[in-house]
Amino acid sequence: MPTTPPLSLQLYTVREALDADFAGTMQRVSDIGFTRVEPYDFLARADALATALAATGLTAPSAHLRFLDADSRAGASLDDVFATAAQLGIPTVIDPFVDPAKWLSVADIQSTADALNAAAEVAVKHGIRIGYHNHWFELESVIGGRTGLEILSSHLNPAVILELDTYWAAAAGQDLVALLGRLGDRVRLLHIKDGPIEPDPASQQAVGHGNMPVWEIIAAATSLELAVVELDDFAGEMFDAVIDSFAYLTGGAVNAGAVNTGASA
């Protein structure tokens, strides 16, 4: 088994628990053994997030926000986005979604790359690095023998990274080891999730309980900085899946007190 990379938890995984008890849920994530989290929509709950990070000792080396979509920013400018990230100690901000219709032509993909490159110029003023996170449609779109994500990567400035969602890439029919080889050191973060490798998020399972070749994927990501555990959905108790995922990736090192206590999703 390869060495366990630095781990984080995408907080979207426990979104229902966060809505019910933000502070308690963040504490339980810490109690499980996570030391890093990946927030989403951090503009909307910046104060609560800052308080919880300080109280738990958790850090947020990356976060998701749809900063390319002005409507999703609720009037906030790019400067606002990256200044808030800097205040929260978030060094990398990932845009997690560009409309599937914009992945069907090279011109549209180039336009997205241009927007990311422009955003990177704003971000760097605040000491922030940016990136893009895929779903399945960027990899189902193949133009001239290359996937939309690879076309995007070829037009990005070196400062812009990729966070590869390994499950959605596999659901799009990609060989993950081969894809990682083609994308090279552009991929710095991975979303690690598991399941039967199908589009329905409700079928996702704890990491290590599905069909994903998790350790082969991790080994193939030669410039990996961070592996982010995520479940988009789960048929059972969400924290059971979070605990099982952490245990699988760390060889069983889960804090005993976190198993049956605290908030639940």
N, C-alpha and C positions, 0 to 999 in steps of 0.2 A: 504494500500500500504506500503510495507517495506521501510525503510529508504534508500534514494538514496545513493549508494556506491560512492566512489571517481570515477570520470569519466575521460576518456581519449578518444582521437580520433586517430584511425589508419590512418596515413597519406596516405596510399595507396588509401583510399576512394577518396581523392581529388588530385590524381596523375596528372591528365591532367591540372588542375589549377596550380599545383606546377611547372610543366614543362613550363607553359606560364609565370608565375610570382611567383617565390618562396616566396619572401619577402611579397608581397601583400596577397598571399594566407594564409601564416602563420598569418599575422595580422588579416585577416578576421576570421580565426578559433578562435583566441583570442577574437575578438569582439563579437562573438556569445556567449561567456561565458566559453568556455573550458579553463582550466588552465594547462592541461597536453595533450601531444600528444605521439603517438607511431610511431617513424620514421621507415622506411624500407630502406634497402640498404644504411646505413649511412656512409659507407666507401667512397662511390662515391661522396657524397656531404657534407662531414664533415664541410668544411669551411662555406658554405652557411647555414647549419643547426646551427652551433655555433653562427653565426651572427644573425640569425632570432630568436633563443631562447633568446639571450641577449636583442634584440630589443623589443620583445613582452612580456617578462616575463614568457613565456611558459616553462614548464619543461618536460623532457622526462624520466619518471620512468621506461619505458621499450622500447625496440626496436626489430625489426626483422632483422635477417641476416642469410643466409644459411652458417653458419660457419663450419658445418660438411662436406660440399661440397667444396673441394679445388678449383674446377673450378669456383665456384661462388664468390670466394674471390679474384680472379684476381691476384694471386701471394702473397697476404697478408697472413702472418702467424696468428695462433691463438693469439699469443702475440700482433700482430698488431691490430687485431680485438678488443681485450679487452682493450688494451691501449687507442685506439681511443674512445671506449665507455666511459672509465673513464674520458678522457679529455672533453667529451661532457656532463658529468654529468648523464650518463645513467647507473643505477645500475643493471639492469636486461636485458640480451640479450637472445632472443628467436629464436631458429632455427624453421622456419615455414614449412619445407618440407623435407621429406625423401621419395625417390622413392616408389610408390605403390608396385612395385615388391618385396620390402624388408619387406613387412608386411604379407607374406604368410606362413612363418615358424617361429617356436620359435627360431631356431638358428639365423636367420637373425635379428629378433627383439632383441635378446640378443646382437648381434653385434652392433646394433644401441645404445642400452643402454650402452654398454662398451665404445663406442665412446663419448657419452654424459658425462659419468662419467670421462673419461680422459680429456675432454675439461673443465669440472668443476674444475679440479685440476690446469689447466692453468689460468682459469678465476679468481679464488680466489686470485691469486698472484696480481691481479690488482684491487681487491675489488669488483669483478663482480660476480653476480649470473646468472646462465643460466637456460634455460627451453626449452620445446618443445611445439609446437602448432600443432594441428591436422587439417586434412581435413576429408573427409568422409571415405576414404579407410582404415584408421587405425581402424575404428569401424565397417566397413562391413566385415573385416577379423575376423572370430571367430574360435579359435583353442582350442579344449578341453573345450568348454563352456565359454571361456573368449575372449574378444575382443583384438585385437592387441595392442590397447592403454593401456589396463589394464595389459597385459603381460609386456609391456615396463615399466609401472609404478612400477611393482613388482621387476624389476631388477635395478632400478635407485638408486643411492646414495641419502640419505636424502636431500642433498644440491640442487638437481636438481628438479625444479618445473614443473608443467604443466600449460599452458594457454589453457583452453578448448574453442574451437570455438563451441559455442552452436548450431548455425544454421547447420553447417556441421554434427555435431553429430546427430541432429534431422533428417536431410536428409538421414542419414545412418540407420534410423529406431530406434534410441535409445530413451528410456524414460529418459529425462535429469535429472529429480529428482533422479531416481534410479541410474543412472550412477554416478552422483555427490556423492551419498552416498557410492558407491563402491570405487571411487577414493579418497574420504576423503580429508585430508588436503594437499595432493599433489597438488591440484588445488588452485592456488593463484590468477590467473588472468582469466577473462572471456572475450571472444569476444562476444559482444551482437549485433545481427543483426536480421532482421525479414523478413517475406515474406510468400509465400504459402508452404514453406518447400519442395522444390524440387531442383534437381541438377543444374538447369539453373540459373547462377548468375544474368542474366538480369531481372529475375522476382523478385529480392529482393526489399524490400520496407523500408521506414523509420521505425525505431523502434516504436512499438505500432500500426502499420498499417497492420500487417500480422497475422499469426496464432501461433506465438511462445508465450508460457506462460512466458513472460519475468520476471515478479515479482516472480513467483514460482521458477524459475531457480535461480534468485539472492538469494532468501531466502534459497535455498538448498545448496548454496556454502558457507559452514560454516567458511572457512578460507580465504574468499575473501578479497583481498587487492585493486583490481582495476578492474573496468568494462570498457572495451574498445569498443567503438562504431565503427562499420565497415560496409561498403557496398562494396562488390566486384564489383558491377555494379548497374545501376539504369536507368530506361527508361526515366526519366524526368531530370529536372535540379538537379544536384547532391547536390548543397548547400541547396536546398529546403528540401531534405531528411535529410541532416545533421542537419539543424535547427529544423525540426520536431522531429527528434530523441532526440536532446538535450532537447527540450521542454517537450516531453513525460517523459523523465527520471528525469527531475527536477521540474515537475509540472508547466511548462510554463515559467520558468525563463530564457528567451532569451533576450539579450540586444537589444533594439528596433532598434538601428542604424545599426545592422548587417544584418537585414532581406533583404534589397534590395540594399545593397551597396557592393563594394569590388569585388574581383576576383570571377570568376565562373568556375566550372569544365566543 
